[in-house]
Amino acid sequence: MSTLSSKVQEVFDEPACGKNQAKGEKERKKGCTKQLQPGAAAGGCAFDGAKIALQPITDVAHLVHGPIACEGNSWDNRGAKSSGSRLYRTGFTTDINELDVVYGGEKRLFRSVKEIVDKYDPPAIFVYQTCVTALIGDDIEAVCKAATQKFGKPVIPVNAPGFVGNKNLGNKLAGEALLDYVIGTAEPETTTPYDINIIGEYNLAGELWQVKPLLDEMGVRILSCISGDAKYQEVAYSHRAKAAMMVCSKAMINIARKMDERYQIPFFEGSFYGISDMSDSLRNIAKLLVEKGAPADLLSRTEAIIRREETAFWQAMEPYRDRLKGVKVLLITGGVKSWSVVSALQEVGMEIVGTSVKKSTLEDKQKIKELMGEDAHMIDDMTPREMYKMLKDAQAEIMLSGGRSQFIALKAKMPWLDINQERHHAYAGYSGMVTLVQEIDKALHNPMWEQVRKPAPWDKPVGAAPSPRLAAHRALEGAPTVCPLAA
């Protein structure tokens, strides 16, 4: 556990983190050692964060060393798409039992690795530590090292048991596993001046595929995406990229920063959500590559593509301008989406009445203020009761959030749209923004809302005459045909 403790402390002391940069030297030395409160990992534990960060590596076997419930709770909890292997969709677990808790589960782990190698022969196996196996002292690093030597195949330990922290910490510990055991261990067949890495993009609902054709047209090659639709070898040789774009700094800033330090790969943080942000991201990719030696005509090609795509987007928006202008939106999400989606919606004339910042960095919050003004309504932690009141009082006309909040909107009889990881529509890029606007328009103008907001037949005001059907029923029973309270 001492190795894990030092790794956690190293992650907490991230030099590229804006929150750490704002501290004094004395405070920075302490790191982020605040003790966890009970329930702090309710939104996702460290194991969960590590699993969702690495599972989009599609051709790898992801083996959970722990009780079967750990795998059952996290398996396939993101709609990350694959263009090739489907092995990542298979759940592997050691399924330890009471005897393993008493005698140790290391032998069971080794046998599980052997079984996976024999049956599936993946290019690598990722082994995830969980709370129970960490508490009984199973040394997954030693087992993975022995298995690697025995089977001649990389077996990567991901030491992120749930009790060490929340989901975001797990994201970073997953990144540390890639830095320690994967990145830099292979070489690509060829390299070009146009090779980039995309870090913190998970290809949810196939969003990466909406951006890749534009990069292909620019002549830019995605050497590695960490980790959406990734292959193990692509991650292993990602250190040969010329530049990188970081999509989610909250999750993987440590990967971007350390690859810059170790391999001189400059990076910037950008977003694929919204027209302005998408265009700026393409420009920044081209600019970094030119600075690293790519031909200067890449900049002019990029601008031509941006002009064409923006023109096509605004033409597609014409039918929706008047229908969506001034629509009030409540945005309950976090991280990069807390500001990138704000920018996207404002561009088509909608008004953001509040955006959550529970999972956002200081940089995210600053960008929100730049977009919404200094008096921006940023929500740290809105309770379900407050969400309901905000919708019920018509302070917002639609809520964009994750699936866990949808029932609050439905109870308030207000439209809701899934903007989080479980969604089935891709909202990245220019075409994705068109899809987002279309889905919001369909949700707002669905005739269902007019019907569900009408009072039920049995909720008529006191003193009103009963419906003909109810009057006939009462007549057959010999009951009064008028409401007794009305007499």
Protein Blocks (a to p, Z undefined) as FASTA:
>chain_A
ZZmmmmmmmmmmomklmklmmpcfklmmnopabccdehklmnopfklmmmmmmmmpmkbc
cddeddfklmmmmgopaccdcfkbfklmpccdekiafklmmnopklmmmmmmmmmmmmno
pabdcddddfklmmnopafklmmmmmmmmnopacddddddfklmcfklmmmmmmmmmmmm
mgopaccfbdcfkbccdehiahighlmmmmmmmmmmnopacfbacfehiafklmmmmmmp
fbdcdfblmlmmmmmmmmmmmnopacddddfehjklmmmmmmmmmmmmmmnopafklmmm
mmmmmmmmmmmmmmmmmmmmmmmgopacddddehjllmmmmmmmmmnopacfbdcfklcc
fklmmmmmmmnojklccdfbacfklmmmmmmnopafbdcddfklmmmmmmnopacddfbf
kbcbdfehjklmmmmmmmmmmmmmgmklmmmmpccfklccehiacdfklmmmmmmnopaf
bdfklZZ
